[in-house]
Amino acid sequence: MNINWADPPAWGALGVSLIALGVSWRGQHRANEAASRSADAADRSAVAAEQALALQQQEAADAAAAAAPRVELVIEHVGGNVYRLRNAGRLAARGITTDLTNLAEFADELPTGVDLGPNAGFRMTLAGGMTRQVPDELPLKWDGQAEYVAIPMP
């Protein structure tokens, strides 16, 4: 093959080929950038969808927990030194026990191993005096409740 370096159409074809190569490279580069932006947007969308799903699952779990029957203990003042521990919840409270650490002087009058159904009550007599005061709250726990819960006194 013999190359003629003075052939103008060949030089023109070379120039057009180089321009086409540059345009093609630029188009490919822009396509890669667009694909990268699209992939980033898809990743952000997937993360947002996962967060929305997690929020929906948490809300559903919270709603189920709120709708589930539960123990709700309240202390009512009947009169004088007489109080009533009442289960105002919809679930029976079994094994209600008082933390007697700071309440040893009331040990005979406070619940120990008491079972209360919904709306059931337990009568307590708590009298204060010179040497002992009626507590502001009673620390109670029951079956299914690992930690003591401070139930306010009226």
C-alpha positions as CSV (number, residue, x, y, z in Angstrom):
1,M,0.0,0.0,0.0
2,N,1.3,3.4,-1.0
3,I,0.5,6.4,1.2
4,N,0.2,9.8,-0.5
5,W,0.8,12.5,2.1
6,A,-0.4,15.2,-0.2
7,D,-4.0,13.7,-0.7
8,P,-6.4,16.4,0.7
9,P,-9.5,14.1,0.9
10,A,-7.5,11.7,3.1
11,W,-6.5,14.5,5.4
12,G,-10.2,15.7,5.5
13,A,-11.3,12.2,6.3
14,L,-8.7,12.0,9.0
15,G,-9.9,15.3,10.5
16,V,-13.6,14.2,10.4
17,S,-12.6,10.8,12.0
18,L,-10.8,12.7,14.8
19,I,-13.8,14.9,15.4
20,A,-16.1,11.9,15.4
21,L,-13.8,10.2,17.9
22,G,-13.8,13.3,20.1
23,V,-17.6,13.6,19.9
24,S,-18.0,9.9,20.6
25,W,-15.6,10.0,23.6
26,R,-17.4,13.1,25.0
27,G,-20.8,11.4,24.6
28,Q,-19.5,8.3,26.3
29,H,-18.1,10.4,29.2
30,R,-21.4,12.2,29.6
31,A,-23.3,8.9,29.5
32,N,-21.1,7.5,32.3
33,E,-21.6,10.7,34.4
34,A,-25.4,10.4,33.9
35,A,-25.3,6.7,34.8
36,S,-23.3,7.6,37.9
37,R,-25.8,10.3,38.9
38,S,-28.7,7.8,38.2
39,A,-27.0,5.2,40.4
40,D,-26.5,7.7,43.2
41,A,-30.2,8.7,43.0
42,A,-31.2,5.1,43.0
43,D,-29.1,4.5,46.1
44,R,-30.6,7.5,47.9
45,S,-34.1,6.3,46.9
46,A,-33.4,2.8,48.3
47,V,-32.1,4.2,51.5
48,A,-35.2,6.5,51.9
49,A,-37.4,3.5,51.2
50,E,-35.6,1.4,53.8
51,Q,-36.0,4.2,56.4
52,A,-39.7,4.6,55.6
53,L,-40.2,0.8,55.9
54,A,-38.3,0.8,59.3
55,L,-40.5,3.7,60.5
56,Q,-43.7,1.9,59.4
57,Q,-42.6,-1.2,61.2
58,Q,-41.8,0.7,64.4
59,E,-45.1,2.5,64.2
60,A,-46.9,-0.8,63.7
61,A,-45.0,-2.4,66.7
62,D,-45.8,0.7,68.8
63,A,-49.5,0.5,67.8
64,A,-49.6,-3.2,68.6
65,A,-48.0,-2.7,72.0
66,A,-50.4,0.1,72.8
67,A,-53.4,-2.1,71.8
68,A,-52.1,-5.1,73.8
69,P,-53.7,-5.6,77.2
70,R,-51.4,-4.4,80.0
71,V,-51.1,-4.0,83.7
72,E,-51.7,-0.5,85.0
73,L,-51.5,-0.2,88.8
74,V,-52.8,2.9,90.6
75,I,-53.1,3.7,94.3
76,E,-56.3,5.3,95.5
77,H,-56.9,7.0,98.8
78,V,-60.0,5.5,100.4
79,G,-60.0,7.6,103.5
80,G,-57.9,8.1,106.6
81,N,-55.1,5.7,106.6
82,V,-56.7,3.3,104.1
83,Y,-55.5,3.0,100.5
84,R,-56.4,0.7,97.7
85,L,-53.9,-0.6,95.1
86,R,-56.0,-1.1,92.0
87,N,-55.2,-2.7,88.6
88,A,-56.7,-0.2,86.2
89,G,-55.3,-2.1,83.2
90,R,-56.8,-4.8,81.1
91,L,-54.4,-7.6,82.0
92,A,-54.2,-9.5,85.3
93,A,-51.3,-8.6,87.5
94,R,-49.7,-11.7,89.1
95,G,-47.2,-11.8,91.9
96,I,-47.3,-8.0,92.8
97,T,-44.5,-7.4,95.2
98,T,-43.2,-4.3,97.0
99,D,-39.6,-3.3,97.3
100,L,-39.3,-3.1,101.0
101,T,-35.8,-1.7,101.1
102,N,-36.9,1.7,102.4
103,L,-40.3,0.6,103.6
104,A,-39.6,-2.2,106.2
105,E,-41.9,-0.5,108.8
106,F,-44.9,-1.1,106.4
107,A,-44.0,-4.7,105.5
108,D,-47.1,-6.2,107.0
109,E,-49.4,-3.8,105.1
110,L,-47.9,-3.8,101.6
111,P,-48.6,-6.3,98.8
112,T,-46.3,-9.3,98.6
113,G,-47.1,-11.9,96.0
114,V,-50.6,-10.4,95.4
115,D,-52.7,-11.2,92.3
116,L,-55.0,-8.6,90.9
117,G,-57.3,-9.0,87.9
118,P,-58.5,-6.1,85.9
119,N,-60.2,-3.5,88.1
120,A,-59.5,-5.6,91.2
121,G,-58.1,-3.9,94.3
122,F,-55.9,-4.7,97.3
123,R,-56.6,-2.8,100.6
124,M,-53.7,-1.3,102.4
125,T,-53.5,0.6,105.7
126,L,-50.6,3.0,105.8
127,A,-50.3,5.3,108.8
128,G,-47.6,7.9,109.2
129,G,-46.5,9.1,112.6
130,M,-43.6,10.6,114.4
131,T,-41.2,7.9,113.5
132,R,-42.5,7.0,110.0
133,Q,-44.0,8.9,107.1
134,V,-46.3,7.5,104.5
135,P,-44.2,7.2,101.4
136,D,-44.7,9.4,98.3
137,E,-44.6,6.3,96.0
138,L,-44.5,2.5,96.3
139,P,-42.0,0.6,94.2
140,L,-43.8,-2.4,92.8
141,K,-43.1,-5.1,90.3
142,W,-45.1,-8.1,89.1
143,D,-44.7,-11.1,86.8
144,G,-43.5,-9.9,83.5
145,Q,-42.1,-6.6,84.9
146,A,-38.4,-7.1,85.6
147,E,-37.7,-3.7,87.3
148,Y,-39.6,-2.0,90.1
149,V,-42.0,0.7,89.0
150,A,-42.7,3.7,91.3
151,I,-46.4,4.0,91.7
152,P,-47.3,7.4,93.1
153,M,-49.3,7.7,96.3
154,P,-52.3,10.1,96.2
